[in-house]
Amino acid sequence: MTINYKTYWRKTGLKKNWGELFLNIVNEHKPKNFLEVGVFCGVTARNVCELLKEIHKNEFKYIGVDLFGEKSSKDEIVPNYLNKQKFSNPLKNLFYNFILRENLNSYESVKKFLKEFSGNVTLIKGNSNTILKSFDFKDVDFVFLDGGHSFETVFEDLNLIYKKISNNKGAVILCDDYDDSSYITGVKKAVDRFVEGKKLKPHIIRSRFAKIVI
C-alpha cells in the first residue's frame, strides 16, 4: 500500500514527511475506532478516514474532538493561523478569506470537508478535558492526541483516555509534539509523568511522536 499524506490546500500541523510517517504508524496498527483530540482544519482526519476506508471499507469509526474556534479556559498555545488564518500563499489567502470567507478551523468547515465520510465521522465541539469525561469511547483502539499543549491539559487528557481504554489490549495513544523544547515543553513533561505513574514504556519516534501501547 502506498502511503501518501495529502494537505488538500488546507492548513495542517503535519507537513508531508511527518504526515506520511504518521499514516505509516496508523497503518501499522490498522485501528477500526479512531479518536483524534485536536482536529484543527481536518487534514489529518481526512487522511485517516481515507486510509481506514481502504483498510476496512466502511467498517470504521472516526471521532474528532476540538474547540473549533471556542476559547479555552486554560492558558494554551494557539497557532496564529487558527486565530487569524494567515497564509503564506496569497492565492490561499484570497480564496479562503475573501472569496469563500471560510474559517478552516470551524465546525462547519471541517464537517463539510469530511462529508464523504459522514456515516463514519463524529465531530464533537468543546474542551477535551470536559468531553473525554462524558463521551463513551471505550471501543477506541487508537488515539491521536494533539489538542491543548499545556502540561495540565495533556496530563489530564492522557489520564481520562487511559481510564476509558485501559482494558483495550493493544490500544495505542500517539502524542504529537513530544520533544519540541524550542516551542512546547508541556507535552513531554506530561507524557513522562503519565507513563511513569502508569508504569508504561513510550516509544519515541524521531523525537516527534510518543507512542504508548496499552
C-alpha positions in Angstrom: 0.0 0.0 0.0 1.3 3.4 -1.0 1.0 5.9 1.9 0.6 9.5 0.6 -0.3 12.3 3.1 -2.3 14.9 1.3 -2.8 18.5 2.5 -5.8 19.4 0.3 -4.8 23.0 0.2 -5.6 23.5 3.8 -3.6 24.2 7.0 -2.1 21.2 8.8 0.4 20.7 11.7 1.9 17.7 9.9 3.9 18.6 6.8 4.4 15.9 4.1 7.2 13.8 5.6 5.7 13.9 9.1 2.3 13.2 7.7 3.4 10.1 5.9 5.3 8.9 9.0 2.1 9.4 11.0 0.0 7.5 8.5 2.5 4.7 8.4 2.1 4.4 12.2 -1.7 4.2 11.9 -1.4 1.7 9.1 0.9 -0.5 11.2 -1.9 -0.8 13.8 -4.9 -0.7 11.5 -7.4 0.6 14.0 -11.2 0.4 13.5 -12.2 3.1 16.0 -10.0 6.2 15.9 -10.1 9.2 18.2 -8.4 12.4 17.4 -8.1 15.2 20.0 -7.2 18.4 18.2 -8.8 18.2 14.7 -7.7 21.7 13.6 -8.6 22.1 9.9 -9.4 18.4 9.4 -6.5 17.4 7.2 -5.3 14.6 9.5 -8.9 13.5 9.9 -9.4 13.3 6.1 -6.2 11.3 5.6 -7.0 8.9 8.4 -10.5 8.3 7.1 -9.2 7.6 3.6 -6.6 5.2 4.9 -9.1 3.4 7.2 -11.6 3.1 4.4 -9.0 1.5 2.2 -8.2 -1.0 5.0 -11.7 -1.7 6.5 -14.1 -0.4 3.7 -16.9 1.2 5.7 -16.3 -0.7 8.9 -14.5 2.0 10.8 -15.3 5.0 13.0 -13.5 8.3 13.4 -14.2 10.6 16.4 -12.8 14.2 16.4 -12.7 16.5 19.4 -11.8 20.1 19.0 -12.7 23.6 20.3 -13.5 24.6 16.7 -12.9 28.2 17.4 -14.2 28.4 21.0 -11.8 29.9 23.6 -10.2 27.5 26.0 -10.4 28.2 29.7 -6.8 27.2 30.1 -3.7 29.1 29.0 -2.9 27.2 25.8 -0.5 28.0 23.0 -2.8 28.6 20.0 -1.2 28.7 16.5 -1.7 32.1 14.8 -3.4 30.5 11.8 -6.3 29.4 14.0 -6.9 32.9 15.2 -6.1 35.0 12.1 -6.0 32.3 9.4 -2.8 33.6 7.9 -1.4 32.0 4.7 2.0 32.5 3.1 0.4 31.6 -0.2 -1.5 34.7 -1.4 -3.9 32.6 -3.5 -5.0 30.6 -0.4 -5.5 33.9 1.5 -7.7 35.3 -1.3 -9.6 32.0 -1.8 -10.4 31.3 1.9 -10.5 34.7 3.5 -12.1 36.8 0.7 -13.9 34.5 -1.7 -15.2 31.7 0.5 -14.9 33.7 3.7 -14.5 30.3 5.4 -12.7 29.7 8.7 -11.0 26.4 8.1 -11.0 25.5 11.8 -14.7 26.0 12.2 -17.0 23.0 12.9 -19.0 23.8 9.8 -15.9 23.9 7.5 -14.4 20.6 8.9 -17.8 18.8 8.7 -18.2 19.9 5.1 -14.6 18.8 4.4 -15.3 15.3 5.8 -18.8 14.9 4.2 -17.7 11.9 2.1 -17.3 10.0 5.4 -20.3 11.4 7.2 -21.5 7.9 8.1 -18.2 7.1 9.8 -17.4 10.5 11.4 -18.5 12.1 14.7 -17.2 15.6 15.4 -17.6 17.0 19.0 -17.1 20.6 19.8 -15.7 21.5 23.2 -12.9 21.3 25.7 -11.2 17.9 25.6 -10.9 17.8 29.4 -14.7 18.0 29.6 -15.7 15.9 26.6 -13.4 13.0 27.5 -15.1 12.7 30.9 -18.6 12.2 29.4 -18.2 10.7 26.0 -18.4 6.9 25.6 -15.3 5.8 23.6 -14.5 2.5 25.3 -14.1 0.8 21.9 -11.5 3.2 20.7 -8.3 1.4 19.7 -6.2 4.3 18.5 -5.9 7.9 19.9 -4.0 10.7 18.3 -3.5 13.3 21.0 -2.8 16.8 19.5 -5.1 19.1 21.4 -4.1 21.6 24.1 -0.4 21.5 24.7 -0.1 22.8 28.3 1.2 20.3 30.9 -2.2 20.3 32.7 -4.3 19.7 29.6 -2.1 16.9 28.2 -1.7 15.2 31.5 -5.5 15.3 32.2 -6.3 14.2 28.7 -4.0 11.2 29.0 -5.4 10.1 32.3 -9.0 10.4 31.0 -8.2 8.5 27.8 -6.4 5.8 29.7 -9.3 5.3 32.1 -11.6 4.7 29.2 -9.5 2.4 27.1 -7.1 0.7 29.6 -8.9 -2.6 29.0 -8.4 -2.5 25.3 -5.3 -4.7 24.9 -3.0 -3.3 22.2 -4.8 0.1 22.0 -2.5 3.0 21.1 -2.1 6.6 22.3 0.0 8.6 19.9 1.1 12.0 21.3 2.3 14.7 18.8 4.9 17.4 19.6 6.6 15.2 22.3 10.0 16.8 22.1 10.0 20.3 20.8 11.9 22.2 23.5 12.1 25.4 21.4 8.4 25.9 21.4 6.5 23.4 23.6 7.6 21.8 26.8 4.4 20.8 28.5 3.7 17.7 26.2 7.0 16.0 27.1 6.6 16.7 30.8 3.0 15.4 30.8 3.8 12.2 28.8 6.8 11.4 31.0 4.8 11.9 34.2 1.9 9.9 32.9 3.9 6.8 31.7 5.9 6.8 34.9 2.8 6.8 37.0 1.1 4.0 34.9 4.4 2.0 34.5 4.1 2.2 30.8 7.0 2.5 28.3 6.6 5.0 25.5 8.2 4.5 22.1 9.6 7.9 21.0 9.6 8.2 17.2 12.0 10.7 15.7 11.7 12.9 18.7 8.3 14.0 17.4 5.8 11.3 18.4 5.4 9.4 21.7 3.6 6.1 21.1 2.1 4.4 24.1 0.7 0.9 23.7 -1.7 -0.2 26.3 
